[in-house]
Amino acid sequence: MNSDKVMKDILLSAKTIASFGLSSNQEKESYWIVSYLKEMGYRIIPVNPTATEIMGEKVYPDLESIPDKVDIVQVFRKSEDVPPVVDSAIKIGAKVVWMQEGIVNEAAAQKAREAGLQVVMDACMRATHRRLVGLKPISL
């Protein structure tokens, strides 16, 4: 169960979001969600093996290729595709795995929690940010 307090704390403390499965297609929901988060001041690191640049940011083929520290691994993949993403999130030392709206994988979530990560499932990060934080950019 996602707690508003926990989600708000995550959104206020995080600076860097690796967006796993972010589409380069501006028509896709993931693009608009991440575009909003970028406008709010988060550092976005796109992860997509089929693209090289999205929103002016260098794209990495996988989480392990990212040279910087990642606070949140935001997941835009089907629920059944989440376990290897969680394994990678654990490997790179991410603090949070955030599965977007419609994405739920209890086994992967449990594994992430056991490794010390916070988990949010089935919640749109843009909608949650608007509701709990409001339309004000974070200060980095």
N, C-alpha and C positions, 0 to 999 in steps of 0.2 A: 504494500500500500504506500503510495506516494504521500508524503507529508508536506504541506505547504511550507512549514518552517524549514525543513531540510532542503527543499527545492530552492527556496529563497536564499538560504545560506550558501548553497552551491553557486547560484547565479551571481551573488554578490562577491564571492571570494575567488571565483575562477577568472582567469585571464585568457587562457589559450584553449581553443576547442579544435580537436581533430575531427573533421566531419567525414566519417567513413561511408562511402557510397554516394557522396555528393555528386549530383548530375551537373554537367556543363550546359545542359539544356535549360534555357531561361523560362521555358514553359512549365517546367517541373516544380512541384511544391517544395522539394528539398532546396532548390536554388533560392526561392523566395524566403524561406525560413532562415537560411544561412546568411543571405544578403541583409536581412533585418539585424541579425546578431552582429554582423560586421559593422553595420551603421551604429549599433549601440556600443561599439568600442572593443569588442572581443577580437583577439587575434585568431583568425581562421586559418587552419591548415587542411586543405582538401586532400582526401585520400580516395583515389580512383585509378585503377590500373590502365584505364583507357584514355585518360586525358593528361595533358602536360601543364595546362594553366586554366584556372577557373577564377573568375572575379579578380584577375590580376595577381593571383597567388600561385606560387609553384605548387604543383600537385605531386604527391608521393604515391607510389604504387601500393604501399602497405604501411602499417603503423611503425614497423621496425625500421623503416627507412628515414623516419623523421628524426633530424639531429637535435631537436629542441625538446624541452620538457612540455608535457601535455597535461592539462588539468582534467579536461573532459573528453572522452571519446563519445561522440554523438553518432548514433547508428541509424543509417537509412538503408537497411537491408531487411529481407524477409525474416520472420521470427526464427525459421529453421537455419538461417545463415549466421545467427548471432554467436554460437559457441566459439568458432575460431577467432572472431573479433574480440571476444572477452579474453581468450588466451593471450592474444597480442597486447591487449590493454594492460593485462597483468604484467606481461613481460617488459613493457616500456615504463612501468611505474605510474600509470595514470591514476588519478584520484577517484574518478567517477566514470561510470558507463551510463549513458543516457540513451535509452531506446525511444525513438520517436513514437508518436501516436500510432496505435495499431500493431506495435511490435512488442511481443511478450515472449520471454523464454525463461521459465522459472529455474530450470537446471543451470543455465548459464548465469543467471542472476545470483543463484546460491554460490556458485563457484567464485564469482567476482567478490561477493561479500566475505566469503571465507578467506580470500586473499587480501582483505582489508579495503576494498573499494566500496564506494557508495554506489547504489544502483537506483535509477529512475526508469520505470517502464511505462509504455503506453501513454506518453505525455509529449505534446508538442512544445519544444523549447521556446519557440517564438510566442505562442499563446500564454505559456506559463510566465515568461519574462514580462509580457505586457500586463498580466493580471497581478503579479506579485511585486514587480520592481517598477513598472511604469515606463513611459517613453523617455527615459533619461539615460544617456550613455554612461557606462562605467568609466571611472578614471584610472588609467593604467599608470 
